């Protein structure tokens, strides 16, 4: 799944393709140049970034020619699965995948184990957990974090000022109190759709709960745990301070349009949504601000769902060493921070967060990403989202149903989706 906001479009792909020509050649002096084929996703990086990276990489690796091929997100899972089963001649050597997709590709033993490089060379202890955890199976690391994006609070500075709020809240309780002040005089304190389960997940994680938990190799839904119920109760209290529908998610209708058209003080979204808001209502260009989703204490921001990408190396590559060198370069401090600045991402390490400190939205993301999480790391999670019982659970609770009863019902449905044989 991808929750990264709309990005600048890739420019001059024809030129990029010309620069990144495929094939092996012989360099002056008789040294053979090997082609490393890299699949990157559309809009993950600009054309200018790709040209600069390729030129720099090939200067430092005169035995490698990069062949970067841009892929579409639609249908990518089936395409990657097919590539992982192909022979070396037909397979890419490095693939960018959504962080929560990695567990699907680990099945069948078709990814290269990169644990040694991660421990020895890549400072994996500093990786963002929301990118690192989905790329890991047991103690083995297959997905290497590349970049992240996550939700923050987008707010209207003018409405905060009118309500006498001089600084963004630092705790969840203060956030509730401020939002209650904002929810008056014809203003909505916050627009929070009833089925925004990504935002709910953050509150559940912040309370120490989870959507599902694994024990003895078996995954079970856990929305009925005390911690998860506390997260839902907080969501209920916050959601009531606005007019968000209880039976729809944040895209139906798109919350950016509602924020732009009405006197809505806050939404929870990726910072890039601000572009759509300003495009619809240019008068808000100087009124939008960003802050991390507040946590239970002022010392720690709330946990948030982390979207983004990992890099994987298929086992069927015949260029393992060279493929690993490409991963090392893309995720190294130089190019990872360049990508973050160019695309307003969060770098993949907490120690690189300062790279985006000059941009308010990205800086707010980086604070939350340090405590970010991803959906349960099991390939069967896609079955949960296909008929998402979390959304129905949320709507029923917000409509007045008993939270414990509905949480147990939703947890059973999650368990059945993860393993129909579990009773």
DOGUKE-321455 format. One record per residue (C-alpha): z, y, x; residue number from 0. Coordinates in Angstrom, 3 decimals, decimal comma, padded with zeros to 6 digits. Layout:
REM residues N
Z/Y/X/NUM .
...
//
This chain:
REM residues 423
000,000/000,000/000,000/0 .
-000,713/003,593/001,135/1 .
001,259/006,614/000,266/2 .
-000,274/009,013/002,928/3 .
-001,535/012,269/001,404/4 .
-005,143/013,422/001,312/5 .
-006,358/014,350/004,774/6 .
-009,044/016,447/006,367/7 .
-012,358/014,679/006,105/8 .
-013,903/013,087/009,163/9 .
-016,538/015,388/010,595/10 .
-019,887/014,583/012,100/11 .
-019,533/010,802/011,953/12 .
-023,106/010,475/013,047/13 .
-022,199/012,143/016,327/14 .
-019,114/009,978/016,666/15 .
-021,187/006,854/016,152/16 .
-023,596/007,973/018,824/17 .
-020,796/008,585/021,292/18 .
-019,075/005,320/020,420/19 .
-022,116/003,135/020,928/20 .
-021,580/-000,616/020,932/21 .
-022,635/-003,157/023,519/22 .
-021,823/-004,198/027,064/23 .
-023,460/-002,476/029,973/24 .
-023,443/-002,463/033,720/25 .
-022,022/000,590/035,408/26 .
-023,286/001,976/038,708/27 .
-022,057/-000,344/041,410/28 .
-022,569/-003,423/039,256/29 .
-019,272/-003,332/037,294/30 .
-019,594/-004,755/033,809/31 .
-018,374/-002,661/030,895/32 .
-016,874/-004,607/027,978/33 .
-017,002/-003,362/024,405/34 .
-013,745/-003,179/022,456/35 .
-014,368/-002,843/018,729/36 .
-011,760/-000,822/016,834/37 .
-011,518/-000,559/013,054/38 .
-009,856/002,655/011,910/39 .
-009,416/003,783/008,335/40 .
-011,227/006,680/006,721/41 .
-009,352/009,975/007,038/42 .
-006,701/008,595/009,383/43 .
-008,065/010,681/012,247/44 .
-010,530/013,542/012,492/45 .
-013,903/013,172/014,163/46 .
-012,844/015,650/016,828/47 .
-009,742/013,591/017,633/48 .
-011,802/010,407/017,931/49 .
-014,298/012,029/020,289/50 .
-011,580/013,423/022,539/51 .
-009,673/010,148/022,589/52 .
-012,779/008,088/023,368/53 .
-013,873/010,334/026,211/54 .
-010,402/010,370/027,742/55 .
-009,877/006,633/027,344/56 .
-013,224/005,635/028,808/57 .
-012,694/007,936/031,793/58 .
-009,481/006,084/032,567/59 .
-010,848/002,614/031,777/60 .
-014,270/002,373/033,351/61 .
-014,616/-001,285/032,361/62 .
-014,304/-000,542/028,616/63 .
-016,643/000,965/026,056/64 .
-015,066/001,808/022,703/65 .
-016,888/001,015/019,477/66 .
-014,860/002,741/016,728/67 .
-015,913/001,811/013,223/68 .
-014,562/003,675/010,196/69 .
-013,457/001,525/007,239/70 .
-012,830/002,301/003,572/71 .
-009,457/001,482/001,992/72 .
-011,110/-000,033/-001,057/73 .
-011,445/-003,761/-000,468/74 .
-009,980/-003,591/003,028/75 .
-007,489/-006,457/002,613/76 .
-010,222/-009,007/001,881/77 .
-012,387/-007,586/004,667/78 .
-009,583/-007,857/007,225/79 .
-008,683/-011,371/006,093/80 .
-012,307/-012,395/006,562/81 .
-012,404/-010,791/010,013/82 .
-009,250/-012,639/011,063/83 .
-010,964/-015,945/010,244/84 .
-014,236/-015,056/011,986/85 .
-015,386/-016,072/015,434/86 .
-014,814/-013,697/018,369/87 .
-018,365/-012,379/018,265/88 .
-017,929/-011,143/014,690/89 .
-014,326/-009,921/014,817/90 .
-012,891/-006,513/015,714/91 .
-010,445/-006,370/018,600/92 .
-008,050/-003,765/017,155/93 .
-007,482/-003,000/013,462/94 .
-005,577/-000,199/011,759/95 .
-003,756/-001,512/008,692/96 .
-001,336/-000,032/006,188/97 .
002,209/-000,697/007,354/98 .
003,128/-002,708/004,264/99 .
-000,041/-004,807/004,552/100 .
000,971/-006,462/007,829/101 .
002,957/-009,327/006,227/102 .
-000,210/-010,464/004,426/103 .
-002,062/-010,761/007,724/104 .
000,740/-012,488/009,627/105 .
000,400/-015,543/007,389/106 .
-001,699/-018,252/008,992/107 .
-000,917/-017,256/012,577/108 .
-004,006/-015,080/012,951/109 .
-002,408/-012,067/014,690/110 .
-001,563/-011,632/018,363/111 .
002,157/-011,620/019,124/112 .
002,859/-008,295/020,843/113 .
006,623/-008,705/021,222/114 .
006,584/-008,703/025,031/115 .
004,596/-005,479/025,273/116 .
006,749/-003,906/022,554/117 .
009,972/-004,673/024,408/118 .
008,759/-004,071/027,945/119 .
006,357/-001,162/027,630/120 .
006,461/000,532/024,235/121 .
010,133/001,435/023,563/122 .
010,280/-000,417/020,262/123 .
013,933/000,544/019,807/124 .
012,720/004,115/019,159/125 .
010,105/003,217/016,531/126 .
010,429/004,447/012,961/127 .
011,988/001,569/011,017/128 .
009,649/002,002/008,052/129 .
006,688/001,246/010,321/130 .
008,306/-001,311/012,618/131 .
009,984/-003,611/010,093/132 .
006,874/-004,571/008,070/133 .
005,108/-005,415/011,343/134 .
007,767/-007,920/012,353/135 .
008,268/-011,540/011,350/136 .
011,604/-012,839/012,521/137 .
011,871/-011,703/016,129/138 .
008,129/-011,432/016,714/139 .
006,297/-008,106/016,540/140 .
002,699/-008,164/015,317/141 .
002,144/-004,676/013,886/142 .
002,536/-001,744/016,279/143 .
003,544/001,543/014,589/144 .
000,991/004,356/014,844/145 .
001,806/007,202/012,419/146 .
003,844/007,826/009,280/147 .
004,070/010,056/006,224/148 .
006,743/010,170/003,561/149 .
008,097/012,165/000,660/150 .
009,982/015,423/000,921/151 .
011,052/017,970/-001,667/152 .
008,432/020,658/-002,296/153 .
010,099/023,683/-003,870/154 .
009,382/027,205/-005,051/155 .
011,195/029,749/-002,947/156 .
010,954/032,416/-005,650/157 .
012,683/030,255/-008,257/158 .
015,416/029,312/-005,774/159 .
015,960/032,998/-005,066/160 .
016,122/033,837/-008,777/161 .
018,788/031,150/-009,206/162 .
020,823/032,571/-006,319/163 .
020,223/029,557/-004,065/164 .
019,934/030,854/-000,518/165 .
019,308/027,593/001,364/166 .
018,026/024,103/000,516/167 .
020,751/021,574/-000,318/168 .
021,982/019,184/002,353/169 .
023,690/016,577/000,155/170 .
022,661/014,746/-002,986/171 .
025,566/016,162/-004,983/172 .
024,669/019,698/-003,938/173 .
021,071/018,951/-004,852/174 .
022,178/017,999/-008,357/175 .
024,248/021,162/-008,680/176 .
021,390/023,363/-007,458/177 .
018,868/021,633/-009,692/178 .
021,116/022,201/-012,698/179 .
021,128/025,933/-011,893/180 .
017,353/025,906/-011,600/181 .
016,936/024,103/-014,922/182 .
017,368/027,160/-017,128/183 .
015,573/030,196/-018,474/184 .
012,412/028,267/-019,297/185 .
012,227/026,690/-015,822/186 .
012,323/022,990/-015,023/187 .
014,886/022,249/-012,336/188 .
012,706/019,384/-011,114/189 .
009,701/017,468/-012,353/190 .
010,501/013,814/-011,755/191 .
008,431/011,251/-013,616/192 .
010,410/008,361/-015,077/193 .
008,507/005,666/-013,176/194 .
008,474/007,193/-009,694/195 .
009,808/003,983/-008,166/196 .
009,170/005,078/-004,570/197 .
011,663/007,909/-004,995/198 .
014,111/005,556/-006,728/199 .
013,793/003,141/-003,801/200 .
015,073/005,832/-001,456/201 .
018,220/006,353/-003,538/202 .
018,794/002,585/-003,700/203 .
018,438/002,242/000,070/204 .
020,667/005,258/000,602/205 .
023,388/003,487/-001,369/206 .
023,018/000,343/000,744/207 .
020,986/-001,664/-001,769/208 .
017,448/-002,998/-001,818/209 .
014,655/-003,939/-004,198/210 .
014,781/-007,567/-003,109/211 .
016,704/-009,493/-000,483/212 .
015,962/-012,611/001,537/213 .
018,405/-015,443/002,106/214 .
017,549/-018,824/003,553/215 .
013,857/-018,059/003,382/216 .
013,997/-017,210/-000,333/217 .
013,439/-013,712/-001,714/218 .
015,270/-012,582/-004,842/219 .
015,185/-009,318/-006,759/220 .
018,353/-007,283/-006,271/221 .
018,125/-004,290/-008,600/222 .
021,312/-005,525/-010,281/223 .
023,495/-005,136/-007,192/224 .
026,203/-002,456/-007,449/225 .
024,488/-000,380/-004,754/226 .
021,101/-000,518/-006,480/227 .
022,687/000,424/-009,799/228 .
024,306/003,455/-008,171/229 .
020,874/004,499/-006,899/230 .
019,430/004,202/-010,407/231 .
022,302/006,210/-011,865/232 .
021,636/009,038/-009,432/233 .
017,941/008,967/-010,315/234 .
018,861/009,180/-014,017/235 .
021,060/012,224/-013,480/236 .
018,418/014,016/-011,398/237 .
015,498/013,150/-013,658/238 .
017,326/014,601/-016,666/239 .
017,178/018,090/-015,099/240 .
013,522/018,519/-015,996/241 .
010,901/017,407/-018,494/242 .
009,351/014,493/-016,629/243 .
008,136/011,734/-018,997/244 .
010,245/008,573/-018,913/245 .
007,272/006,249/-019,462/246 .
004,832/007,469/-016,785/247 .
004,632/007,706/-013,021/248 .
003,993/010,735/-010,820/249 .
000,202/010,346/-011,016/250 .
-000,106/010,215/-014,817/251 .
-000,516/013,099/-015,168/252 .
-000,764/014,268/-011,536/253 .
002,430/016,151/-010,777/254 .
000,609/018,636/-008,547/255 .
-001,146/020,125/-011,596/256 .
002,053/020,406/-013,597/257 .
003,812/022,049/-010,667/258 .
000,962/024,526/-010,223/259 .
000,689/025,437/-013,906/260 .
004,326/025,660/-014,943/261 .
007,621/027,070/-013,771/262 .
008,741/023,896/-012,038/263 .
011,231/024,454/-009,245/264 .
010,810/021,166/-007,343/265 .
008,884/017,927/-007,019/266 .
009,290/014,975/-004,672/267 .
006,009/014,339/-002,867/268 .
004,262/014,181/000,487/269 .
003,782/017,706/001,933/270 .
000,013/017,432/001,749/271 .
000,230/017,752/-002,030/272 .
000,928/021,436/-001,455/273 .
-002,774/021,890/-000,697/274 .
-003,718/020,701/-004,184/275 .
-001,049/022,934/-005,724/276 .
-002,268/026,062/-003,946/277 .
-005,885/025,241/-004,686/278 .
-005,033/025,178/-008,403/279 .
-002,718/028,199/-008,238/280 .
-003,357/030,422/-005,175/281 .
-000,479/032,707/-006,188/282 .
001,942/030,027/-004,924/283 .
000,542/030,074/-001,386/284 .
003,524/031,974/000,021/285 .
006,133/030,556/-002,334/286 .
006,176/026,876/-001,352/287 .
008,826/025,437/000,919/288 .
009,832/021,949/002,025/289 .
013,093/020,160/002,753/290 .
014,065/016,525/003,382/291 .
015,345/014,544/000,421/292 .
019,112/015,110/000,755/293 .
021,396/012,220/001,612/294 .
024,901/011,298/000,566/295 .
026,292/013,395/003,438/296 .
024,973/016,483/005,194/297 .
024,727/014,571/008,472/298 .
022,042/012,162/007,293/299 .
018,990/012,693/005,088/300 .
018,245/010,248/002,309/301 .
016,339/007,085/003,064/302 .
012,712/007,420/001,976/303 .
009,767/005,133/001,501/304 .
007,657/005,379/004,646/305 .
003,901/005,040/004,364/306 .
001,560/005,004/007,307/307 .
-000,321/002,670/009,578/308 .
000,239/-000,017/012,172/309 .
-002,238/-001,378/014,691/310 .
-002,842/-005,117/014,990/311 .
-004,775/-007,277/017,454/312 .
-006,423/-010,359/015,911/313 .
-005,812/-013,658/017,691/314 .
-009,525/-014,409/017,605/315 .
-010,368/-011,546/019,953/316 .
-011,779/-012,505/023,327/317 .
-010,708/-009,103/024,699/318 .
-006,948/-009,366/024,302/319 .
-005,999/-007,484/027,478/320 .
-008,424/-004,638/026,801/321 .
-007,489/-004,489/023,120/322 .
-003,829/-004,112/024,065/323 .
-004,755/-001,251/026,391/324 .
-006,370/000,559/023,449/325 .
-003,241/000,072/021,324/326 .
-001,111/001,354/024,205/327 .
-003,241/004,491/024,510/328 .
-003,412/005,286/020,786/329 .
000,356/004,867/020,376/330 .
001,265/006,532/023,667/331 .
003,039/009,883/023,580/332 .
-000,059/011,911/024,492/333 .
-002,386/010,758/021,729/334 .
000,215/009,916/019,108/335 .
001,588/013,452/019,188/336 .
-001,937/014,888/019,262/337 .
-002,768/012,891/016,137/338 .
000,441/014,010/014,426/339 .
-000,280/017,682/015,129/340 .
-003,925/017,372/014,099/341 .
-003,322/015,483/010,858/342 .
000,230/016,643/009,970/343 .
001,656/013,158/010,375/344 .
005,002/011,992/011,700/345 .
004,758/010,402/015,187/346 .
005,736/006,747/015,338/347 .
008,869/007,323/017,458/348 .
011,949/009,311/016,549/349 .
011,896/010,779/020,060/350 .
008,507/012,406/019,391/351 .
009,541/014,244/016,217/352 .
009,629/017,581/018,050/353 .
005,831/017,445/018,213/354 .
005,660/018,586/014,576/355 .
008,708/020,876/014,577/356 .
006,501/023,939/014,162/357 .
005,148/022,834/010,771/358 .
007,691/022,988/007,942/359 .
006,325/020,135/005,849/360 .
005,796/017,714/008,713/361 .
009,174/018,601/010,217/362 .
010,861/017,795/006,896/363 .
008,997/014,474/006,816/364 .
010,164/013,613/010,318/365 .
013,812/014,059/009,347/366 .
013,428/011,612/006,468/367 .
011,253/009,177/008,408/368 .
014,063/008,592/010,889/369 .
015,834/006,759/008,041/370 .
012,702/005,515/006,307/371 .
012,134/002,074/004,890/372 .
009,259/000,024/003,532/373 .
008,946/-002,424/000,678/374 .
010,362/-005,937/001,254/375 .
008,558/-007,565/004,152/376 .
006,978/-010,492/002,373/377 .
003,274/-011,061/001,655/378 .
004,169/-011,847/-001,961/379 .
005,346/-008,275/-002,610/380 .
001,821/-007,394/-003,760/381 .
002,418/-009,717/-006,723/382 .
005,441/-007,598/-007,701/383 .
003,446/-004,386/-007,654/384 .
000,572/-005,940/-009,606/385 .
002,743/-005,944/-012,747/386 .
005,556/-003,748/-011,558/387 .
008,816/-004,576/-013,363/388 .
010,612/-001,722/-011,581/389 .
008,666/000,842/-013,611/390 .
009,543/-000,796/-016,912/391 .
013,183/-001,055/-015,846/392 .
013,317/002,642/-015,046/393 .
011,762/003,679/-018,354/394 .
014,203/001,554/-020,338/395 .
017,254/002,906/-018,528/396 .
016,067/006,498/-018,862/397 .
015,476/005,794/-022,553/398 .
019,105/004,810/-023,012/399 .
019,142/001,029/-022,455/400 .
022,029/-000,638/-020,631/401 .
021,312/-000,367/-016,864/402 .
022,993/-003,644/-015,864/403 .
021,185/-005,699/-018,496/404 .
017,807/-004,179/-017,645/405 .
018,417/-004,488/-013,896/406 .
019,115/-008,208/-014,260/407 .
015,953/-008,669/-016,310/408 .
013,826/-006,767/-013,765/409 .
015,411/-008,640/-010,859/410 .
014,506/-011,979/-012,444/411 .
010,909/-010,832/-012,826/412 .
010,792/-009,731/-009,179/413 .
012,162/-013,112/-008,090/414 .
009,570/-014,958/-010,187/415 .
006,768/-012,879/-008,659/416 .
008,002/-013,502/-005,118/417 .
008,498/-017,250/-005,666/418 .
007,747/-018,799/-009,070/419 .
009,635/-021,955/-008,022/420 .
012,977/-020,175/-007,679/421 .
015,217/-020,505/-010,698/422 .
//
